[in-house]
Amino acid sequence: MKKSFFVLLFFVFSQLSFAQLFTKEKIKNQENIDKMKYSWGYYLGFNNYDFNFDYYSDLKDIQVEKTVGFNVGLIGNMRINDNLDLRLEPGLIISRRNISYDESYFENLDFNDSDLLREVRSTYIHFPLLLKFSSNRLNNIKPFVVGGFSAALNLSSNEENPDDNTVGQFRTKRGMFFYEVGIGIDLYLFWFKFTPSIRGVFAINDELVRDNDNLNSPWTSNIQTMKTRGLFINFTFQ
């Protein structure tokens, strides 16, 4: 589904670019905005976070119920040349995921329905460092691709909590690292530059904190890695 969304959005952006290319030249808005060495802005947006699990044994997959979260942050842009920029985009990312286990994880154990469900709330302070590769400007639009790496601090982490899943505490790590890739389009309006974009975010490190009884825990013992992956839709104003 995510792959199809990327393809669809890229197709829309391409059509917009060609529509601008084959029409007569228009008056350029914000003609000098991209000539500044440094520029600033902010973004608002939405996220949809998931978990990708790798397992030790062939049990049924853990299911993840995804919800729509919220993004807000600042942008610092350094111009390298007409087609390349270095960007720092610190922001606040709020998300929630619900995970559910199949009963096979609790074979020969006493359990109730609440043991099959866990809620994972995350509040990330997100620090991406990105390279933005843009096409040449076509009238008042400029498509681009962006990629790079980011670090995040999870303010909702309970990594240091001595309690574990036996008392309902599903624990995640505080520090995370990601790689990111996305596409977008700069729209030069009369008063400012507006940029819708879509980006995939993929964790590099494992986020799961194992239960204290690691060898026998039905919640964590079969999980080899649990890595966050997500989709961002951001709207930037510069």
Protein Blocks (a to p, Z undefined) as FASTA:
>chain_A
ZZmmmmmmmmmmmmmmmmmmmpccdddehkllmmpfbdcdddddddddddddddfbdcdd
ddddddddddddddddddfblmbccddddddddddddddddfklmgoiacdfklmpccdd
ddddddddddddddddehjaccdddddddddddfkbcklpmbdfknopacddfbdcdddd
ddddddddfkbccdddddddddfbdfbdcdfklmlmmklmmpmbdcddddddddddZZ
